[in-house]
Each structure stands twice: as structure tokens, then as C-alpha cells.
Amino acid sequence: MSQQSVRQWSAEQVRSDNLPKKDLINILQDNAAYSFLKDHRLLGNIENVAKTAIKEQIVDAITSCLSAKATEMVEKMTKQVKAVKAEVGPKCFRIHPS
């Protein structure tokens, strides 16, 4: 599953019992960084992680992961906009009398 699958679900759907923990863990393991998974104790075999992790812990990790990715995207776009502004720079025109 991809990160787009997560975005198709509302917060209520993610918290509900309709989505198995294994699916949510799989999404996180596919999309999150190793250090993020380690910090949230979501590394390892999906079966074992599902046994030990609480659903709320997984939901919090998904929320944190998505907000971190959104922040990262905003920062990246901000840098790109600043780079474009720096390339264009202010334009000065000199008026020559005729």
C-alpha cells in the first residue's frame, strides 16, 4: 500500500476497528524512515509488531509521519521559491534622457 492509501482514509476510519493494525503497520513500514520506525517501536516483523503495538500508538505514528512529511514538503517548496526569487532578483531600470 502507498501513502496515498492513508490519505484516502479519514481520521475516524484509521481509528476504527475496520482497518487492521497490520495494514497500518505495513503502510508505516513502507513510507517512514528507519529512525522514525525505531523511535516509535514499529520495526520488525509485522506479525510481532501488531501483537505488541497498541492501535492508538500506531494511529499517533501515522499522524506524526504524515505531518512530518507535509512539513518537509512545505520547507522544500519554500526553498525552491526562494531560489527562484534569488535567480530573478529585483529588476532595476535606468531611464536615459533623450
C-alpha positions as a printed NumPy array, in Angstrom:
array([[  0.   ,   0.   ,   0.   ],
       [  1.147,   3.517,  -0.591],
       [  0.96 ,   6.75 ,   1.319],
       [ -1.956,   7.76 ,  -0.883],
       [ -3.951,   4.944,   0.715],
       [ -3.51 ,   6.614,   4.097],
       [ -4.758,   9.922,   2.783],
       [ -7.931,   8.32 ,   1.462],
       [ -8.915,   7.356,   4.984],
       [-10.352,   9.819,   7.434],
       [ -9.015,  10.027,  10.979],
       [-12.135,   8.247,  12.203],
       [-11.604,   5.392,   9.765],
       [ -7.987,   4.959,  10.82 ],
       [ -9.012,   4.867,  14.485],
       [-11.877,   2.464,  13.852],
       [-11.611,  -1.306,  14.085],
       [-12.391,  -1.63 ,  10.357],
       [ -8.713,  -1.182,   9.455],
       [ -6.447,  -3.895,  10.824],
       [ -3.307,  -2.894,  12.689],
       [ -1.25 ,  -4.986,  10.283],
       [ -2.324,  -2.842,   7.325],
       [ -1.472,   0.362,   9.166],
       [  1.91 ,  -1.017,  10.257],
       [  2.614,  -2.106,   6.69 ],
       [  1.905,   1.425,   5.416],
       [  4.207,   2.927,   8.021],
       [  6.998,   0.458,   7.312],
       [  6.723,   1.208,   3.588],
       [  6.727,   5.006,   3.972],
       [  8.517,   6.005,   7.172],
       [ 12.23 ,   6.34 ,   7.778],
       [ 14.1  ,   3.696,   9.728],
       [ 14.807,   6.097,  12.603],
       [ 11.117,   7.056,  12.787],
       [ 10.078,   3.398,  12.997],
       [ 12.74 ,   2.738,  15.603],
       [ 11.622,   5.698,  17.735],
       [  8.   ,   4.529,  17.596],
       [  8.928,   0.857,  18.14 ],
       [  7.39 ,  -0.255,  14.873],
       [ 10.373,  -2.097,  13.409],
       [ 10.388,  -5.804,  12.768],
       [  8.045,  -8.471,  11.547],
       [  4.527,  -7.102,  11.036],
       [  3.012, -10.001,  12.966],
       [  5.169,  -9.317,  16.027],
       [  4.722,  -5.546,  15.894],
       [  0.941,  -5.983,  15.63 ],
       [  0.955,  -8.146,  18.752],
       [  2.84 ,  -5.623,  20.861],
       [  1.685,  -2.264,  19.468],
       [ -1.5  ,  -0.589,  20.646],
       [ -3.806,   0.776,  17.922],
       [ -3.593,   4.306,  19.364],
       [  0.215,   4.141,  19.19 ],
       [  0.003,   3.219,  15.506],
       [ -2.532,   5.965,  14.771],
       [ -0.321,   8.535,  16.518],
       [  2.661,   7.339,  14.487],
       [  0.712,   7.685,  11.226],
       [ -0.409,  11.192,  12.166],
       [  3.128,  12.159,  13.129],
       [  4.596,  10.673,   9.96 ],
       [  2.157,  12.448,   7.675],
       [  2.575,  15.798,   9.419],
       [  6.373,  15.426,   9.231],
       [  6.166,  14.654,   5.521],
       [  3.852,  17.642,   4.984],
       [  6.247,  19.917,   6.88 ],
       [  9.153,  18.564,   4.846],
       [  7.296,  19.283,   1.604],
       [  6.458,  22.852,   2.696],
       [ 10.091,  23.512,   3.628],
       [ 11.281,  22.11 ,   0.309],
       [  8.822,  24.246,  -1.639],
       [  9.807,  27.339,   0.359],
       [ 13.464,  26.771,  -0.53 ],
       [ 12.544,  26.366,  -4.196],
       [ 10.545,  29.605,  -4.193],
       [ 13.417,  31.469,  -2.514],
       [ 15.826,  30.075,  -5.101],
       [ 13.615,  31.28 ,  -7.94 ],
       [ 13.299,  34.729,  -6.354],
       [ 17.078,  34.903,  -5.95 ],
       [ 17.594,  33.978,  -9.606],
       [ 15.124,  36.576, -10.843],
       [ 16.169,  39.251,  -8.364],
       [ 14.912,  42.814,  -8.406],
       [ 14.977,  44.451, -11.78 ],
       [ 16.37 ,  47.964, -11.98 ],
       [ 15.752,  50.119, -14.963],
       [ 17.778,  53.146, -15.816],
       [ 15.977,  55.867, -17.694],
       [ 18.149,  57.572, -20.246],
       [ 17.213,  61.128, -21.162],
       [ 16.685,  61.581, -24.866]])
